[in-house]
Amino acid sequence: RVLAGPEKRSKVMSEKEKRLTAFHEAGHAVVMKLLPGANPIHQISIIPRGRAGGYTLQLPEEDKNYTSKSDLSIEIIGLLGGRAAEKLVLNDISTGATNDIERATTLARKMVTEYGMSDRLGPMTFGSPRDEVFLGRDFTRGRDYSEEVAAQIDKEIRNIIEDSYHKAETLLKQNMNKLEKVAGALLEKEKLEAEEFEEVFNAAV
């Protein structure tokens, strides 16, 4: 998650907002920790920063020249972990996941229309850098394919998002104690460094 602006410790959050933010960020962190191949968690915070209520920061262990399909899939699942945690624990959802959903949808769209990573549509790109178009096509990519293909593109994007959300939700359901412990530690300390997160995560059975 991109860090936007300095921390705002003076910004007052209600207890309800703090709890929601704690579970949201814990959802990201726990899901990513459980996904083989995900970048390590470097820091988690529920201190407001810019317009964001909190953040989960990951740092890659090594620089990569290319991004694989599995890398992108992992990132999408992790992005949806916050929304899945909100729904599971609080039985409600918030606008706090808006940026996550936007980023996940953009990645899914690129996988289908630019990177040729759709099993159904195959190794093809769709659209040319031209006119504005809708969901299945990037805003900078003009339409050069049929309505039928456009519908297939939209369906593929939806399938990626829904499948990724289900995977995030399943991981959290199977590890509710870890989710609750990490969220509890965030409510107590407001910020967890990598070592603290590892300790809390591993202690929760």
KOLMAR-843223 format. One record per residue (C-alpha): residue number from 0; residue in one letter; chain; x, y, z. Coordinates in steps of 0.1 Angstrom, whole numbers, plus 5000, padded with zeros to 4 digits. Each point is the difference from the previous one (the first is absolute). Layout:
<sites>
NUM:a:A:X:Y:Z
...
</sites>
This chain:
<sites>
0:r:A:5000:5000:5000
1:v:A:5013:5034:4990
2:l:A:5008:5023:5030
3:a:A:4983:5033:4994
4:g:A:5013:5029:5021
5:p:A:5014:5002:5035
6:e:A:4984:4983:5030
7:k:A:4973:5019:5017
8:r:A:5000:4990:5037
9:s:A:4979:5030:5008
10:k:A:4972:4989:4978
11:v:A:4972:4986:5022
12:m:A:4985:4966:4991
13:s:A:4971:4985:5018
14:e:A:5004:4967:5016
15:k:A:4978:4985:4974
16:e:A:5022:5014:4972
17:k:A:5032:4988:5018
18:r:A:4986:4965:5003
19:l:A:4989:4999:4964
20:t:A:5034:5013:4988
21:a:A:5018:4975:5023
22:f:A:4982:4970:4985
23:h:A:5003:5014:4965
24:e:A:5037:5003:5002
25:a:A:5004:4968:5019
26:g:A:4980:4984:4972
27:h:A:5025:5011:4974
28:a:A:5030:4990:5021
29:v:A:4987:4965:5010
30:v:A:4990:4991:4965
31:m:A:5033:5011:4986
32:k:A:5019:4981:5027
33:l:A:4981:4968:4991
34:l:A:5006:5003:4963
35:p:A:5032:4982:4988
36:g:A:5020:5024:4979
37:a:A:4986:5032:5014
38:n:A:5023:5029:5009
39:p:A:5008:5001:5038
40:i:A:4981:5023:5023
41:h:A:5022:5029:5010
42:q:A:4976:5022:5020
43:i:A:4963:5003:5009
44:s:A:4984:5031:5014
45:i:A:4965:5013:5009
46:i:A:5013:5035:5004
47:p:A:4982:5022:4973
48:r:A:5023:5010:4972
49:g:A:4987:5025:4974
50:r:A:4965:4988:4991
51:a:A:5006:4964:5010
52:g:A:4990:4987:5034
53:g:A:5031:4977:5002
54:y:A:5024:4980:4978
55:t:A:5017:4967:4996
56:l:A:5035:5003:4986
57:q:A:5018:4972:4981
58:l:A:5035:5001:4987
59:p:A:5013:4975:4973
60:e:A:5029:4978:5010
61:e:A:5016:5006:4966
62:d:A:4996:5022:4969
63:k:A:4981:4985:4971
64:n:A:5001:5009:4964
65:y:A:4968:4981:4992
66:t:A:4968:4993:5018
67:s:A:4985:4966:4997
68:k:A:4963:4990:4999
69:s:A:5004:4985:5035
70:d:A:5015:5032:5013
71:l:A:4970:5020:4987
72:s:A:4975:4974:5014
73:i:A:5016:5002:5034
74:e:A:4998:5038:5000
75:i:A:4963:5000:4991
76:i:A:4992:4975:5027
77:g:A:5019:5021:5025
78:l:A:4983:5032:4989
79:l:A:4966:4984:5007
80:g:A:5010:4987:5034
81:g:A:4990:5032:5017
82:r:A:4964:5000:4986
83:a:A:4997:4963:5008
84:a:A:5011:5006:5036
85:e:A:4975:5028:5004
86:k:A:4971:4978:4988
87:l:A:5010:4970:5020
88:v:A:5006:5017:5034
89:l:A:4977:5030:4999
90:n:A:4974:4986:4976
91:d:A:5002:5034:4982
92:i:A:5021:5016:4973
93:s:A:5014:5035:4998
94:t:A:5015:5025:4974
95:g:A:5034:4992:5015
96:a:A:5004:4973:4974
97:t:A:4993:5023:4971
98:n:A:5036:5004:4989
99:d:A:5007:4963:5006
100:i:A:4971:4990:4977
101:e:A:5010:5026:4974
102:r:A:5036:4987:4999
103:a:A:4989:4963:5000
104:t:A:4976:5007:4971
105:t:A:5027:5019:4980
106:l:A:5024:4971:5005
107:a:A:4974:4974:4989
108:r:A:4991:5021:4970
109:k:A:5037:5003:4989
110:m:A:5004:4962:5005
111:v:A:4972:4994:4975
112:t:A:5004:5028:4975
113:e:A:5037:5008:5000
114:y:A:5020:4971:5013
115:g:A:4983:4971:4983
116:m:A:4995:4982:5033
117:s:A:4964:4989:4996
118:d:A:4996:4962:4995
119:r:A:4967:5005:4982
120:l:A:5011:5028:4976
121:g:A:5036:4988:4996
122:p:A:5032:5019:4993
123:m:A:4985:5030:4983
124:t:A:4998:5037:5007
125:f:A:4967:5019:4996
126:g:A:4996:5037:4992
127:s:A:5022:5027:4985
128:p:A:5012:5032:5017
129:r:A:4971:5022:4988
130:d:A:4965:5007:5012
131:e:A:4983:4998:5034
132:v:A:4982:4967:5006
133:f:A:4984:4981:5029
134:l:A:5007:4973:5026
135:g:A:5016:4973:4978
136:r:A:5022:5025:4983
137:d:A:5026:5025:5015
138:f:A:4990:5037:4998
139:t:A:5030:5006:4977
140:r:A:4994:4971:4977
141:g:A:4976:5003:4971
142:r:A:4976:4972:4990
143:d:A:5011:4978:4971
144:y:A:4980:4969:5007
145:s:A:4963:4988:5001
146:e:A:4974:5004:5027
147:e:A:5002:4962:5005
148:v:A:5037:5003:5008
149:a:A:4994:5030:5022
150:a:A:4975:4980:5020
151:q:A:5025:4971:5003
152:i:A:5026:5025:5012
153:d:A:4977:5014:5027
154:k:A:4991:4965:5011
155:e:A:5037:4990:5003
156:i:A:5007:5031:5021
157:r:A:4971:4992:5022
158:n:A:5011:4964:5004
159:i:A:5035:5010:5010
160:i:A:4986:5024:5027
161:e:A:4974:4977:5013
162:d:A:5024:4970:5002
163:s:A:5027:5022:5017
164:y:A:4975:5013:5025
165:h:A:4989:4964:5008
166:k:A:5036:4989:5005
167:a:A:5006:5030:5024
168:e:A:4968:4992:5019
169:t:A:5008:4963:5003
170:l:A:5035:5007:5014
171:l:A:4986:5024:5026
172:k:A:4972:4976:5010
173:q:A:5026:4973:5006
174:n:A:5022:5024:5020
175:m:A:4976:5021:5019
176:n:A:5020:4998:5032
177:k:A:5031:5015:4982
178:l:A:4977:5027:4985
179:e:A:4986:5009:5034
180:k:A:5034:5000:5017
181:v:A:5017:5022:4974
182:a:A:4970:5024:5001
183:g:A:5001:5001:5038
184:a:A:5038:5008:5000
185:l:A:4993:5028:4975
186:l:A:4973:5014:5023
187:e:A:5024:4999:5029
188:k:A:5032:5013:4983
189:e:A:4986:5018:4969
190:k:A:5031:4989:4980
191:l:A:5018:4966:4996
192:e:A:5034:4996:4986
193:a:A:5010:4968:4981
194:e:A:5013:4982:5031
195:e:A:4970:5009:5021
196:f:A:4976:4988:4973
197:e:A:5019:4967:4997
198:e:A:4999:4995:5037
199:v:A:4962:5006:5003
200:f:A:4993:4980:4969
201:n:A:5020:4970:5011
202:a:A:4987:5000:5035
203:a:A:4964:4998:4989
204:v:A:4991:4963:4995
</sites>
